[in-house]
Amino acid sequence: MAVVKAIKENDRESRKENLLKTFQRNGSKNSNVKYNQFWRQDNKPIELWSNFVISQKIRYIHNNPVEQGLVFRSEDYPYSSAVDYSGEKGVLNGVVVVGL
């Protein structure tokens, strides 16, 4: 998988060993998964039926690194599009900023 390969090849990823073990452990517990599992199987999709709901979900996603204590401001998390929403350019390419 591309995600596992990217983690393995990233010399700057300090959580590499822990992430890979967690993915493998989660995958071994699920008969639907052969090797690694990254996300929960019991997800509940939410229909993005209005601008309000879209904005709410974008804010929620941007705030996750803050809630986890990884950064003080959502714009400081390098792999988030939050910085693009603040008017600056982040490290991710192809980010489309929608009006909030």
Gaussian input, Z-matrix of N, CA and C with variables (Angstrom, degrees):
# hf/3-21g

backbone

0 1
 N
 C     1     B1
 C     2     B2     1     A1
 N     3     B3     2     A2     1     D1
 C     4     B4     3     A3     2     D2
 C     5     B5     4     A4     3     D3
 N     6     B6     5     A5     4     D4
 C     7     B7     6     A6     5     D5
 C     8     B8     7     A7     6     D6
 N     9     B9     8     A8     7     D7
 C    10    B10     9     A9     8     D8
 C    11    B11    10    A10     9     D9
 N    12    B12    11    A11    10    D10
 C    13    B13    12    A12    11    D11
 C    14    B14    13    A13    12    D12
 N    15    B15    14    A14    13    D13
 C    16    B16    15    A15    14    D14
 C    17    B17    16    A16    15    D15
 N    18    B18    17    A17    16    D16
 C    19    B19    18    A18    17    D17
 C    20    B20    19    A19    18    D18
 N    21    B21    20    A20    19    D19
 C    22    B22    21    A21    20    D20
 C    23    B23    22    A22    21    D21
 N    24    B24    23    A23    22    D22
 C    25    B25    24    A24    23    D23
 C    26    B26    25    A25    24    D24
 N    27    B27    26    A26    25    D25
 C    28    B28    27    A27    26    D26
 C    29    B29    28    A28    27    D27
 N    30    B30    29    A29    28    D28
 C    31    B31    30    A30    29    D29
 C    32    B32    31    A31    30    D30
 N    33    B33    32    A32    31    D31
 C    34    B34    33    A33    32    D32
 C    35    B35    34    A34    33    D33
 N    36    B36    35    A35    34    D34
 C    37    B37    36    A36    35    D35
 C    38    B38    37    A37    36    D36
 N    39    B39    38    A38    37    D37
 C    40    B40    39    A39    38    D38
 C    41    B41    40    A40    39    D39
 N    42    B42    41    A41    40    D40
 C    43    B43    42    A42    41    D41
 C    44    B44    43    A43    42    D42
 N    45    B45    44    A44    43    D43
 C    46    B46    45    A45    44    D44
 C    47    B47    46    A46    45    D45
 N    48    B48    47    A47    46    D46
 C    49    B49    48    A48    47    D47
 C    50    B50    49    A49    48    D48
 N    51    B51    50    A50    49    D49
 C    52    B52    51    A51    50    D50
 C    53    B53    52    A52    51    D51
 N    54    B54    53    A53    52    D52
 C    55    B55    54    A54    53    D53
 C    56    B56    55    A55    54    D54
 N    57    B57    56    A56    55    D55
 C    58    B58    57    A57    56    D56
 C    59    B59    58    A58    57    D57
 N    60    B60    59    A59    58    D58
 C    61    B61    60    A60    59    D59
 C    62    B62    61    A61    60    D60
 N    63    B63    62    A62    61    D61
 C    64    B64    63    A63    62    D62
 C    65    B65    64    A64    63    D63
 N    66    B66    65    A65    64    D64
 C    67    B67    66    A66    65    D65
 C    68    B68    67    A67    66    D66
 N    69    B69    68    A68    67    D67
 C    70    B70    69    A69    68    D68
 C    71    B71    70    A70    69    D69
 N    72    B72    71    A71    70    D70
 C    73    B73    72    A72    71    D71
 C    74    B74    73    A73    72    D72
 N    75    B75    74    A74    73    D73
 C    76    B76    75    A75    74    D74
 C    77    B77    76    A76    75    D75
 N    78    B78    77    A77    76    D76
 C    79    B79    78    A78    77    D77
 C    80    B80    79    A79    78    D78
 N    81    B81    80    A80    79    D79
 C    82    B82    81    A81    80    D80
 C    83    B83    82    A82    81    D81
 N    84    B84    83    A83    82    D82
 C    85    B85    84    A84    83    D83
 C    86    B86    85    A85    84    D84
 N    87    B87    86    A86    85    D85
 C    88    B88    87    A87    86    D86
 C    89    B89    88    A88    87    D87
 N    90    B90    89    A89    88    D88
 C    91    B91    90    A90    89    D89
 C    92    B92    91    A91    90    D90
 N    93    B93    92    A92    91    D91
 C    94    B94    93    A93    92    D92
 C    95    B95    94    A94    93    D93
 N    96    B96    95    A95    94    D94
 C    97    B97    96    A96    95    D95
 C    98    B98    97    A97    96    D96
 N    99    B99    98    A98    97    D97
 C   100   B100    99    A99    98    D98
 C   101   B101   100   A100    99    D99
 N   102   B102   101   A101   100   D100
 C   103   B103   102   A102   101   D101
 C   104   B104   103   A103   102   D102
 N   105   B105   104   A104   103   D103
 C   106   B106   105   A105   104   D104
 C   107   B107   106   A106   105   D105
 N   108   B108   107   A107   106   D106
 C   109   B109   108   A108   107   D107
 C   110   B110   109   A109   108   D108
 N   111   B111   110   A110   109   D109
 C   112   B112   111   A111   110   D110
 C   113   B113   112   A112   111   D111
 N   114   B114   113   A113   112   D112
 C   115   B115   114   A114   113   D113
 C   116   B116   115   A115   114   D114
 N   117   B117   116   A116   115   D115
 C   118   B118   117   A117   116   D116
 C   119   B119   118   A118   117   D117
 N   120   B120   119   A119   118   D118
 C   121   B121   120   A120   119   D119
 C   122   B122   121   A121   120   D120
 N   123   B123   122   A122   121   D121
 C   124   B124   123   A123   122   D122
 C   125   B125   124   A124   123   D123
 N   126   B126   125   A125   124   D124
 C   127   B127   126   A126   125   D125
 C   128   B128   127   A127   126   D126
 N   129   B129   128   A128   127   D127
 C   130   B130   129   A129   128   D128
 C   131   B131   130   A130   129   D129
 N   132   B132   131   A131   130   D130
 C   133   B133   132   A132   131   D131
 C   134   B134   133   A133   132   D132
 N   135   B135   134   A134   133   D133
 C   136   B136   135   A135   134   D134
 C   137   B137   136   A136   135   D135
 N   138   B138   137   A137   136   D136
 C   139   B139   138   A138   137   D137
 C   140   B140   139   A139   138   D138
 N   141   B141   140   A140   139   D139
 C   142   B142   141   A141   140   D140
 C   143   B143   142   A142   141   D141
 N   144   B144   143   A143   142   D142
 C   145   B145   144   A144   143   D143
 C   146   B146   145   A145   144   D144
 N   147   B147   146   A146   145   D145
 C   148   B148   147   A147   146   D146
 C   149   B149   148   A148   147   D147
 N   150   B150   149   A149   148   D148
 C   151   B151   150   A150   149   D149
 C   152   B152   151   A151   150   D150
 N   153   B153   152   A152   151   D151
 C   154   B154   153   A153   152   D152
 C   155   B155   154   A154   153   D153
 N   156   B156   155   A155   154   D154
 C   157   B157   156   A156   155   D155
 C   158   B158   157   A157   156   D156
 N   159   B159   158   A158   157   D157
 C   160   B160   159   A159   158   D158
 C   161   B161   160   A160   159   D159
 N   162   B162   161   A161   160   D160
 C   163   B163   162   A162   161   D161
 C   164   B164   163   A163   162   D162
 N   165   B165   164   A164   163   D163
 C   166   B166   165   A165   164   D164
 C   167   B167   166   A166   165   D165
 N   168   B168   167   A167   166   D166
 C   169   B169   168   A168   167   D167
 C   170   B170   169   A169   168   D168
 N   171   B171   170   A170   169   D169
 C   172   B172   171   A171   170   D170
 C   173   B173   172   A172   171   D171
 N   174   B174   173   A173   172   D172
 C   175   B175   174   A174   173   D173
 C   176   B176   175   A175   174   D174
 N   177   B177   176   A176   175   D175
 C   178   B178   177   A177   176   D176
 C   179   B179   178   A178   177   D177
 N   180   B180   179   A179   178   D178
 C   181   B181   180   A180   179   D179
 C   182   B182   181   A181   180   D180
 N   183   B183   182   A182   181   D181
 C   184   B184   183   A183   182   D182
 C   185   B185   184   A184   183   D183
 N   186   B186   185   A185   184   D184
 C   187   B187   186   A186   185   D185
 C   188   B188   187   A187   186   D186
 N   189   B189   188   A188   187   D187
 C   190   B190   189   A189   188   D188
 C   191   B191   190   A190   189   D189
 N   192   B192   191   A191   190   D190
 C   193   B193   192   A192   191   D191
 C   194   B194   193   A193   192   D192
 N   195   B195   194   A194   193   D193
 C   196   B196   195   A195   194   D194
 C   197   B197   196   A196   195   D195
 N   198   B198   197   A197   196   D196
 C   199   B199   198   A198   197   D197
 C   200   B200   199   A199   198   D198
 N   201   B201   200   A200   199   D199
 C   202   B202   201   A201   200   D200
 C   203   B203   202   A202   201   D201
 N   204   B204   203   A203   202   D202
 C   205   B205   204   A204   203   D203
 C   206   B206   205   A205   204   D204
 N   207   B207   206   A206   205   D205
 C   208   B208   207   A207   206   D206
 C   209   B209   208   A208   207   D207
 N   210   B210   209   A209   208   D208
 C   211   B211   210   A210   209   D209
 C   212   B212   211   A211   210   D210
 N   213   B213   212   A212   211   D211
 C   214   B214   213   A213   212   D212
 C   215   B215   214   A214   213   D213
 N   216   B216   215   A215   214   D214
 C   217   B217   216   A216   215   D215
 C   218   B218   217   A217   216   D216
 N   219   B219   218   A218   217   D217
 C   220   B220   219   A219   218   D218
 C   221   B221   220   A220   219   D219
 N   222   B222   221   A221   220   D220
 C   223   B223   222   A222   221   D221
 C   224   B224   223   A223   222   D222
 N   225   B225   224   A224   223   D223
 C   226   B226   225   A225   224   D224
 C   227   B227   226   A226   225   D225
 N   228   B228   227   A227   226   D226
 C   229   B229   228   A228   227   D227
 C   230   B230   229   A229   228   D228
 N   231   B231   230   A230   229   D229
 C   232   B232   231   A231   230   D230
 C   233   B233   232   A232   231   D231
 N   234   B234   233   A233   232   D232
 C   235   B235   234   A234   233   D233
 C   236   B236   235   A235   234   D234
 N   237   B237   236   A236   235   D235
 C   238   B238   237   A237   236   D236
 C   239   B239   238   A238   237   D237
 N   240   B240   239   A239   238   D238
 C   241   B241   240   A240   239   D239
 C   242   B242   241   A241   240   D240
 N   243   B243   242   A242   241   D241
 C   244   B244   243   A243   242   D242
 C   245   B245   244   A244   243   D243
 N   246   B246   245   A245   244   D244
 C   247   B247   246   A246   245   D245
 C   248   B248   247   A247   246   D246
 N   249   B249   248   A248   247   D247
 C   250   B250   249   A249   248   D248
 C   251   B251   250   A250   249   D249
 N   252   B252   251   A251   250   D250
 C   253   B253   252   A252   251   D251
 C   254   B254   253   A253   252   D252
 N   255   B255   254   A254   253   D253
 C   256   B256   255   A255   254   D254
 C   257   B257   256   A256   255   D255
 N   258   B258   257   A257   256   D256
 C   259   B259   258   A258   257   D257
 C   260   B260   259   A259   258   D258
 N   261   B261   260   A260   259   D259
 C   262   B262   261   A261   260   D260
 C   263   B263   262   A262   261   D261
 N   264   B264   263   A263   262   D262
 C   265   B265   264   A264   263   D263
 C   266   B266   265   A265   264   D264
 N   267   B267   266   A266   265   D265
 C   268   B268   267   A267   266   D266
 C   269   B269   268   A268   267   D267
 N   270   B270   269   A269   268   D268
 C   271   B271   270   A270   269   D269
 C   272   B272   271   A271   270   D270
 N   273   B273   272   A272   271   D271
 C   274   B274   273   A273   272   D272
 C   275   B275   274   A274   273   D273
 N   276   B276   275   A275   274   D274
 C   277   B277   276   A276   275   D275
 C   278   B278   277   A277   276   D276
 N   279   B279   278   A278   277   D277
 C   280   B280   279   A279   278   D278
 C   281   B281   280   A280   279   D279
 N   282   B282   281   A281   280   D280
 C   283   B283   282   A282   281   D281
 C   284   B284   283   A283   282   D282
 N   285   B285   284   A284   283   D283
 C   286   B286   285   A285   284   D284
 C   287   B287   286   A286   285   D285
 N   288   B288   287   A287   286   D286
 C   289   B289   288   A288   287   D287
 C   290   B290   289   A289   288   D288
 N   291   B291   290   A290   289   D289
 C   292   B292   291   A291   290   D290
 C   293   B293   292   A292   291   D291
 N   294   B294   293   A293   292   D292
 C   295   B295   294   A294   293   D293
 C   296   B296   295   A295   294   D294
 N   297   B297   296   A296   295   D295
 C   298   B298   297   A297   296   D296
 C   299   B299   298   A298   297   D297

   B1=1.4458
   B2=1.5263
   B3=1.2909
   B4=1.4609
   B5=1.5249
   B6=1.3359
   B7=1.4612
   B8=1.5248
   B9=1.3164
   B10=1.4698
   B11=1.5206
   B12=1.3060
   B13=1.4638
   B14=1.5274
   B15=1.3279
   B16=1.4606
   B17=1.5238
   B18=1.3105
   B19=1.4693
   B20=1.5280
   B21=1.3244
   B22=1.4638
   B23=1.5293
   B24=1.3239
   B25=1.4607
   B26=1.5311
   B27=1.3147
   B28=1.4640
   B29=1.5245
   B30=1.3174
   B31=1.4630
   B32=1.5237
   B33=1.3269
   B34=1.4643
   B35=1.5218
   B36=1.3236
   B37=1.4694
   B38=1.5234
   B39=1.3225
   B40=1.4621
   B41=1.5325
   B42=1.3240
   B43=1.4729
   B44=1.5224
   B45=1.3180
   B46=1.4632
   B47=1.5327
   B48=1.3099
   B49=1.4632
   B50=1.5214
   B51=1.3209
   B52=1.4630
   B53=1.5246
   B54=1.3294
   B55=1.4611
   B56=1.5235
   B57=1.3279
   B58=1.4669
   B59=1.5206
   B60=1.3258
   B61=1.4717
   B62=1.5235
   B63=1.3207
   B64=1.4661
   B65=1.5234
   B66=1.3375
   B67=1.4693
   B68=1.5245
   B69=1.3391
   B70=1.4721
   B71=1.5243
   B72=1.3292
   B73=1.4663
   B74=1.5242
   B75=1.3277
   B76=1.4712
   B77=1.5236
   B78=1.3217
   B79=1.4624
   B80=1.5118
   B81=1.3403
   B82=1.4640
   B83=1.5208
   B84=1.3206
   B85=1.4648
   B86=1.5221
   B87=1.3327
   B88=1.4565
   B89=1.5236
   B90=1.3040
   B91=1.4660
   B92=1.5289
   B93=1.3322
   B94=1.4676
   B95=1.5222
   B96=1.3315
   B97=1.4603
   B98=1.5215
   B99=1.3498
   B100=1.4582
   B101=1.5254
   B102=1.3475
   B103=1.4603
   B104=1.5265
   B105=1.3060
   B106=1.4637
   B107=1.5229
   B108=1.3285
   B109=1.4593
   B110=1.5221
   B111=1.3431
   B112=1.4584
   B113=1.5182
   B114=1.3177
   B115=1.4556
   B116=1.5193
   B117=1.3192
   B118=1.4606
   B119=1.5241
   B120=1.3128
   B121=1.4606
   B122=1.5311
   B123=1.3131
   B124=1.4645
   B125=1.5202
   B126=1.3207
   B127=1.4605
   B128=1.5252
   B129=1.2976
   B130=1.4618
   B131=1.5176
   B132=1.3131
   B133=1.4621
   B134=1.5242
   B135=1.3216
   B136=1.4617
   B137=1.5200
   B138=1.2983
   B139=1.4571
   B140=1.5247
   B141=1.3206
   B142=1.4610
   B143=1.5255
   B144=1.3052
   B145=1.4514
   B146=1.5249
   B147=1.3485
   B148=1.4660
   B149=1.5244
   B150=1.3220
   B151=1.4639
   B152=1.5171
   B153=1.3285
   B154=1.4549
   B155=1.5241
   B156=1.3218
   B157=1.4678
   B158=1.5338
   B159=1.3210
   B160=1.4643
   B161=1.5272
   B162=1.3053
   B163=1.4672
   B164=1.5194
   B165=1.3099
   B166=1.4614
   B167=1.5303
   B168=1.3184
   B169=1.4635
   B170=1.5260
   B171=1.3331
   B172=1.4677
   B173=1.5271
   B174=1.3251
   B175=1.4756
   B176=1.5292
   B177=1.3238
   B178=1.4640
   B179=1.5307
   B180=1.3198
   B181=1.4607
   B182=1.5239
   B183=1.3224
   B184=1.4672
   B185=1.5195
   B186=1.3175
   B187=1.4637
   B188=1.5321
   B189=1.3258
   B190=1.4653
   B191=1.5269
   B192=1.3413
   B193=1.4686
   B194=1.5328
   B195=1.3235
   B196=1.4649
   B197=1.5271
   B198=1.3286
   B199=1.4633
   B200=1.5274
   B201=1.3245
   B202=1.4667
   B203=1.5272
   B204=1.3284
   B205=1.4549
   B206=1.5162
   B207=1.3268
   B208=1.4605
   B209=1.5197
   B210=1.3164
   B211=1.4634
   B212=1.5257
   B213=1.3204
   B214=1.4653
   B215=1.5239
   B216=1.3583
   B217=1.4623
   B218=1.5177
   B219=1.3072
   B220=1.4690
   B221=1.5287
   B222=1.3276
   B223=1.4666
   B224=1.5197
   B225=1.3335
   B226=1.4633
   B227=1.5295
   B228=1.3328
   B229=1.4687
   B230=1.5257
   B231=1.3445
   B232=1.4676
   B233=1.5252
   B234=1.3210
   B235=1.4626
   B236=1.5222
   B237=1.3065
   B238=1.4617
   B239=1.5156
   B240=1.3140
   B241=1.4590
   B242=1.5239
   B243=1.3266
   B244=1.4664
   B245=1.5212
   B246=1.3172
   B247=1.4681
   B248=1.5269
   B249=1.3123
   B250=1.4641
   B251=1.5278
   B252=1.3187
   B253=1.4577
   B254=1.5266
   B255=1.3293
   B256=1.4691
   B257=1.5252
   B258=1.3355
   B259=1.4600
   B260=1.5178
   B261=1.3321
   B262=1.4576
   B263=1.5310
   B264=1.3187
   B265=1.4652
   B266=1.5137
   B267=1.3295
   B268=1.4539
   B269=1.5203
   B270=1.3310
   B271=1.4644
   B272=1.5288
   B273=1.3199
   B274=1.4582
   B275=1.5169
   B276=1.3042
   B277=1.4632
   B278=1.5242
   B279=1.3101
   B280=1.4555
   B281=1.5055
   B282=1.3424
   B283=1.4511
   B284=1.5223
   B285=1.3158
   B286=1.4560
   B287=1.5289
   B288=1.3129
   B289=1.4592
   B290=1.5267
   B291=1.3468
   B292=1.4651
   B293=1.5155
   B294=1.3057
   B295=1.4567
   B296=1.5115
   B297=1.2977
   B298=1.4699
   B299=1.4805
   A1=109.96
   A2=115.24
   A3=121.57
   A4=111.80
   A5=117.61
   A6=120.39
   A7=110.26
   A8=116.98
   A9=121.00
   A10=110.13
   A11=117.16
   A12=121.27
   A13=110.69
   A14=116.99
   A15=120.76
   A16=111.08
   A17=117.42
   A18=120.85
   A19=110.29
   A20=116.64
   A21=120.69
   A22=111.97
   A23=116.90
   A24=121.00
   A25=113.67
   A26=117.41
   A27=120.85
   A28=109.57
   A29=117.20
   A30=121.91
   A31=112.63
   A32=117.32
   A33=121.12
   A34=112.68
   A35=117.99
   A36=120.94
   A37=109.44
   A38=116.44
   A39=121.44
   A40=112.86
   A41=117.35
   A42=121.19
   A43=112.49
   A44=116.88
   A45=123.05
   A46=112.58
   A47=116.79
   A48=120.94
   A49=111.73
   A50=116.39
   A51=120.83
   A52=111.86
   A53=117.46
   A54=121.03
   A55=111.60
   A56=116.16
   A57=120.10
   A58=111.50
   A59=117.47
   A60=120.57
   A61=111.08
   A62=116.47
   A63=120.74
   A64=111.10
   A65=117.16
   A66=120.89
   A67=111.10
   A68=116.51
   A69=120.40
   A70=111.40
   A71=116.45
   A72=120.32
   A73=110.41
   A74=116.64
   A75=120.29
   A76=111.23
   A77=117.12
   A78=120.81
   A79=112.92
   A80=116.43
   A81=119.73
   A82=112.60
   A83=117.48
   A84=121.95
   A85=113.07
   A86=117.08
   A87=121.09
   A88=109.90
   A89=116.85
   A90=120.91
   A91=112.45
   A92=117.91
   A93=121.58
   A94=113.13
   A95=117.35
   A96=122.51
   A97=108.88
   A98=116.99
   A99=120.11
   A100=112.70
   A101=118.00
   A102=120.05
   A103=113.28
   A104=116.69
   A105=121.75
   A106=110.91
   A107=114.81
   A108=119.67
   A109=107.96
   A110=116.17
   A111=122.20
   A112=112.60
   A113=117.44
   A114=120.31
   A115=109.57
   A116=113.92
   A117=120.52
   A118=110.27
   A119=115.85
   A120=121.74
   A121=111.82
   A122=116.43
   A123=119.56
   A124=112.35
   A125=116.57
   A126=119.04
   A127=111.08
   A128=114.65
   A129=120.72
   A130=107.53
   A131=117.36
   A132=119.32
   A133=111.44
   A134=114.03
   A135=120.82
   A136=108.26
   A137=115.74
   A138=120.32
   A139=109.57
   A140=115.97
   A141=121.40
   A142=108.23
   A143=115.99
   A144=122.24
   A145=114.26
   A146=118.06
   A147=119.26
   A148=109.79
   A149=116.30
   A150=120.47
   A151=111.08
   A152=117.03
   A153=120.71
   A154=111.08
   A155=116.94
   A156=121.36
   A157=110.29
   A158=117.12
   A159=120.70
   A160=109.72
   A161=117.98
   A162=122.13
   A163=111.47
   A164=116.34
   A165=121.43
   A166=111.05
   A167=117.58
   A168=121.49
   A169=111.64
   A170=117.03
   A171=120.08
   A172=109.75
   A173=117.08
   A174=120.33
   A175=110.62
   A176=116.73
   A177=120.77
   A178=110.93
   A179=116.80
   A180=121.35
   A181=110.73
   A182=116.91
   A183=120.51
   A184=111.94
   A185=117.59
   A186=121.00
   A187=113.58
   A188=118.73
   A189=120.76
   A190=113.91
   A191=120.92
   A192=119.47
   A193=112.91
   A194=117.05
   A195=120.77
   A196=109.47
   A197=116.65
   A198=121.35
   A199=112.06
   A200=116.70
   A201=121.31
   A202=112.46
   A203=116.42
   A204=120.27
   A205=114.21
   A206=117.23
   A207=120.80
   A208=112.08
   A209=116.59
   A210=122.62
   A211=108.84
   A212=115.16
   A213=120.80
   A214=110.87
   A215=115.87
   A216=122.16
   A217=108.44
   A218=117.92
   A219=121.18
   A220=111.42
   A221=117.54
   A222=121.35
   A223=112.61
   A224=117.53
   A225=121.53
   A226=113.46
   A227=117.38
   A228=119.56
   A229=107.83
   A230=118.18
   A231=120.48
   A232=115.37
   A233=119.11
   A234=121.04
   A235=112.29
   A236=116.74
   A237=122.15
   A238=110.20
   A239=115.57
   A240=119.72
   A241=111.06
   A242=117.95
   A243=120.91
   A244=111.83
   A245=116.92
   A246=120.02
   A247=110.46
   A248=117.73
   A249=121.37
   A250=110.79
   A251=116.62
   A252=121.05
   A253=111.91
   A254=116.91
   A255=120.13
   A256=111.51
   A257=116.85
   A258=120.72
   A259=114.33
   A260=117.23
   A261=121.61
   A262=108.85
   A263=117.29
   A264=121.61
   A265=108.76
   A266=116.23
   A267=121.75
   A268=111.86
   A269=116.43
   A270=121.62
   A271=112.45
   A272=117.97
   A273=121.02
   A274=110.73
   A275=116.21
   A276=121.45
   A277=109.93
   A278=116.10
   A279=120.95
   A280=114.82
   A281=118.87
   A282=121.02
   A283=109.86
   A284=115.85
   A285=121.05
   A286=106.87
   A287=116.06
   A288=121.16
   A289=108.18
   A290=114.99
   A291=119.44
   A292=107.81
   A293=116.05
   A294=120.89
   A295=112.01
   A296=115.79
   A297=120.14
   A298=107.57
   D1=147.86
   D2=-177.01
   D3=-64.89
   D4=-36.92
   D5=-178.30
   D6=-66.25
   D7=-46.74
   D8=179.60
   D9=-62.74
   D10=-43.13
   D11=178.83
   D12=-61.30
   D13=-44.00
   D14=-179.79
   D15=-63.29
   D16=-39.68
   D17=178.41
   D18=-67.12
   D19=-45.65
   D20=-179.27
   D21=-61.15
   D22=-37.59
   D23=-175.00
   D24=-88.08
   D25=-6.13
   D26=-177.87
   D27=-89.32
   D28=104.80
   D29=-179.53
   D30=-68.24
   D31=-19.31
   D32=-178.62
   D33=-88.93
   D34=-5.47
   D35=-178.66
   D36=-80.43
   D37=103.31
   D38=-176.36
   D39=-74.57
   D40=-18.97
   D41=-178.27
   D42=-97.87
   D43=11.94
   D44=-172.27
   D45=-49.38
   D46=-55.31
   D47=-175.64
   D48=-61.06
   D49=-44.77
   D50=-179.65
   D51=-66.20
   D52=-42.87
   D53=178.98
   D54=-60.35
   D55=-48.81
   D56=-177.63
   D57=-63.15
   D58=-40.51
   D59=177.53
   D60=-64.21
   D61=-41.36
   D62=179.64
   D63=-64.18
   D64=-45.15
   D65=178.37
   D66=-60.09
   D67=-43.49
   D68=-179.59
   D69=-67.04
   D70=-43.13
   D71=-179.99
   D72=-62.12
   D73=-45.41
   D74=179.37
   D75=-64.12
   D76=-38.65
   D77=178.61
   D78=-66.08
   D79=-35.45
   D80=-178.72
   D81=-70.72
   D82=-19.54
   D83=179.76
   D84=-85.24
   D85=-9.28
   D86=-173.64
   D87=-118.54
   D88=122.27
   D89=-178.07
   D90=-70.03
   D91=-16.07
   D92=178.99
   D93=-84.18
   D94=-6.16
   D95=-174.27
   D96=-117.42
   D97=135.45
   D98=179.77
   D99=-84.76
   D100=-43.32
   D101=-172.06
   D102=-127.46
   D103=-64.63
   D104=-172.62
   D105=-126.11
   D106=143.70
   D107=175.04
   D108=-125.62
   D109=126.77
   D110=-176.61
   D111=-101.83
   D112=-30.80
   D113=-173.19
   D114=-130.13
   D115=164.41
   D116=-178.36
   D117=-71.08
   D118=145.59
   D119=178.50
   D120=-81.47
   D121=-17.12
   D122=-175.20
   D123=-99.42
   D124=34.11
   D125=-178.80
   D126=-62.86
   D127=152.49
   D128=179.44
   D129=-120.99
   D130=99.68
   D131=-178.16
   D132=-61.72
   D133=143.54
   D134=-179.83
   D135=-117.82
   D136=126.25
   D137=178.46
   D138=-71.30
   D139=128.59
   D140=177.99
   D141=-90.41
   D142=79.44
   D143=-169.35
   D144=-94.97
   D145=-7.13
   D146=179.02
   D147=-149.12
   D148=162.18
   D149=176.71
   D150=-61.07
   D151=-35.22
   D152=178.78
   D153=-61.80
   D154=-46.85
   D155=-179.17
   D156=-65.44
   D157=-41.36
   D158=177.89
   D159=-60.40
   D160=-47.87
   D161=179.02
   D162=-61.42
   D163=-42.04
   D164=179.17
   D165=-59.89
   D166=-45.03
   D167=-178.09
   D168=-70.32
   D169=-36.80
   D170=177.35
   D171=-64.33
   D172=-44.24
   D173=178.09
   D174=-62.35
   D175=-40.74
   D176=178.74
   D177=-60.66
   D178=-47.68
   D179=179.71
   D180=-62.60
   D181=-44.61
   D182=179.82
   D183=-63.85
   D184=-31.11
   D185=-176.79
   D186=-82.68
   D187=-13.62
   D188=-178.07
   D189=-54.63
   D190=-47.19
   D191=179.05
   D192=-63.00
   D193=-29.88
   D194=177.02
   D195=-69.29
   D196=-46.91
   D197=179.59
   D198=-61.19
   D199=-32.42
   D200=179.16
   D201=-80.94
   D202=-5.74
   D203=178.94
   D204=79.47
   D205=16.20
   D206=-179.34
   D207=-77.87
   D208=-32.51
   D209=-179.48
   D210=-143.73
   D211=162.51
   D212=177.02
   D213=-83.36
   D214=-39.66
   D215=179.57
   D216=-120.40
   D217=142.94
   D218=-178.50
   D219=-60.40
   D220=-29.84
   D221=179.83
   D222=-67.35
   D223=-16.89
   D224=-177.36
   D225=-85.00
   D226=-12.53
   D227=179.20
   D228=-78.06
   D229=119.29
   D230=-169.66
   D231=-62.89
   D232=-29.41
   D233=-175.42
   D234=-100.95
   D235=25.35
   D236=179.08
   D237=-110.20
   D238=149.49
   D239=174.73
   D240=-84.34
   D241=1.65
   D242=-179.09
   D243=-57.15
   D244=-36.96
   D245=179.59
   D246=-63.92
   D247=-36.11
   D248=177.45
   D249=-64.86
   D250=-33.72
   D251=178.54
   D252=-74.68
   D253=-15.93
   D254=178.81
   D255=-89.70
   D256=0.35
   D257=178.26
   D258=98.18
   D259=-0.85
   D260=177.32
   D261=-104.38
   D262=177.17
   D263=179.30
   D264=-108.76
   D265=124.12
   D266=178.21
   D267=-88.67
   D268=-174.92
   D269=-177.54
   D270=-79.04
   D271=-17.87
   D272=-178.94
   D273=-80.53
   D274=136.98
   D275=176.70
   D276=-93.78
   D277=151.23
   D278=174.19
   D279=78.93
   D280=17.24
   D281=178.84
   D282=-74.92
   D283=127.04
   D284=177.47
   D285=-105.88
   D286=116.47
   D287=-179.64
   D288=-87.37
   D289=123.34
   D290=177.13
   D291=-101.51
   D292=151.54
   D293=-179.76
   D294=-62.75
   D295=126.77
   D296=177.86
   D297=-100.86

